[in-house]
Amino acid sequence: MSRGGARPISGPVPKKPRKRLLIPRDLQNNSSDTTPLAYMLGIVNGTVEFDDAKFRAAVAAAPYCHPRLDKAAQSKKDELAQDAKSAAVGKFATPSPPKLIVNNK
């Protein structure tokens, strides 16, 4: 009876090779500068024909290509800082520190 040695199913599991995405050649060389936002606006304006697969892809890709306008203009942190500055005026203003007078006579 043998003890030890290599066991047939021991060790790390070998990784399977990844499948490559095959893109047709006519789409590989397509150098159109249409952004997802431009495509969706074209659908709204009626200049582009609606395609469900392209529309879903444009909706999914839009957050990665275009920042949200309200987020780009002013963030929540900036808005809170501005509100704090406007509230710290008048009655709720920060008082001045005490004056330290030294009499060396």
LINRAUR-V188135 format. One record per residue. N is the residue number from 1. RES is the residue in one small letter. PSI is psi in whole degrees, 0 to 359 (* if undefined). BURIAL is # if it has 24 or more other ideal C-beta (glycine too) atoms within 12 Angstrom, else .. D_FIRST is the distance of its C-alpha to the first C-alpha in whole Angstrom. Layout:
BEGIN
n,res,psi,burial,d_first
N,RES,PSI,BURIAL,D_FIRST
N,RES,PSI,BURIAL,D_FIRST
END
This chain:
BEGIN
n,res,psi,burial,d_first
1,m,121,.,0
2,s,145,.,4
3,r,133,.,7
4,g,189,.,10
5,g,178,.,12
6,a,138,.,14
7,r,146,.,14
8,p,329,.,17
9,i,14,.,19
10,s,162,.,19
11,g,177,.,22
12,p,150,.,26
13,v,128,.,27
14,p,141,.,30
15,k,144,.,33
16,k,142,.,35
17,p,144,.,38
18,r,147,.,42
19,k,137,.,44
20,r,144,.,47
21,l,121,.,51
22,l,115,.,53
23,i,129,.,56
24,p,149,.,59
25,r,327,.,61
26,d,334,.,64
27,l,337,.,63
28,q,320,.,61
29,n,5,.,65
30,n,109,.,67
31,s,48,.,68
32,s,143,.,70
33,d,30,.,71
34,t,122,.,71
35,t,162,.,69
36,p,321,#,68
37,l,320,.,71
38,a,322,.,73
39,y,315,#,72
40,m,323,#,72
41,l,327,.,76
42,g,323,.,76
43,i,317,.,75
44,v,319,.,77
45,n,346,.,80
46,g,12,.,80
47,t,343,.,79
48,v,139,.,76
49,e,138,.,74
50,f,129,.,72
51,d,123,.,68
52,d,316,.,66
53,a,318,.,63
54,k,322,.,65
55,f,316,.,66
56,r,320,.,63
57,a,321,.,62
58,a,320,#,65
59,v,319,.,65
60,a,328,.,61
61,a,341,.,62
62,a,317,.,65
63,p,337,.,64
64,y,343,.,62
65,c,332,.,65
66,h,131,.,68
67,p,155,.,69
68,r,140,.,70
69,l,320,.,74
70,d,328,.,74
71,k,325,.,71
72,a,327,.,73
73,a,309,.,76
74,q,131,.,75
75,s,168,.,72
76,k,322,.,72
77,k,317,.,72
78,d,322,.,75
79,e,318,.,77
80,l,322,.,76
81,a,321,.,77
82,q,320,.,80
83,d,322,.,81
84,a,321,.,80
85,k,320,.,83
86,s,333,.,85
87,a,337,.,85
88,a,46,.,85
89,v,144,.,89
90,g,239,.,92
91,k,325,.,91
92,f,17,.,88
93,a,154,.,88
94,t,127,.,86
95,p,155,.,89
96,s,152,.,89
97,p,158,.,88
98,p,147,.,91
99,k,129,.,93
100,l,113,.,92
101,i,128,.,96
102,v,125,.,96
103,n,106,.,99
104,n,73,.,100
105,k,*,.,103
END
